[in-house]
Amino acid sequence: MTITEVIRGETLGEKARLVERVRLSRRDALRPFGKVVTDYGRTLMLALPRGVELVDGDVLYQDSDLIILVEIIHPSVVAIRLPDYVTGTDRLIYGMQLGHALGNQHLPVRVVPPGIFRVPVDEPERLLRFLQRSAFADVQVDIVAGEADDPVPNAEAHV
């Protein structure tokens, strides 16, 4: 089934006998094209117009027997703090190297005061393994489950 438009606001509601959901990350919701699978295993091809951003609750398809909804998944955020022993200019260099290493992994990063790197990831354990195997094994890490509303890439960005 190919989906070329989103239905917003009007649904058949309870008249639909089966409700299926397509779970998308925020990043995937900004680029609504390609193959997706519903929670019942139905394969859909999204071919929505450029600039369309899917939001939680959007209806991709509906008829009297079926309704397919969008569900946005909010990934965990890994908060990375630089070691306390790194100070002054060395702290700046360390932070730049960490940001560079995270960027090489194609991870979106937001730096918030006081120098905490917030990295939304679907698999926090994978990022932790990367940090432990790298030169950044001594950073302090906190994982906040399901919090990632940031950083939201701009729709025109290459993500």
Number of C-alpha atoms within 10 A of each C-alpha: 10 14 15 14 14 19 13 12 8 8 15 13 11 10 12 15 12 14 16 18 21 24 18 21 14 23 17 17 20 22 21 22 18 13 12 17 15 17 13 11 11 13 14 17 15 19 15 18 13 12 11 15 17 22 17 15 16 21 22 21 19 17 13 12 11 15 21 21 22 21 20 20 20 18 21 20 25 26 20 20 17 21 14 10 8 13 12 8 9 11 16 14 13 17 20 12 14 20 18 12 17 18 12 9 11 10 15 18 21 17 15 10 7 8 14 18 23 24 23 27 21 17 12 19 12 11 17 16 11 16 19 13 10 12 13 17 14 13 15 13 17 12 18 15 15 14 14 20 13 16 16 14 14 10 15 10 7 7 13
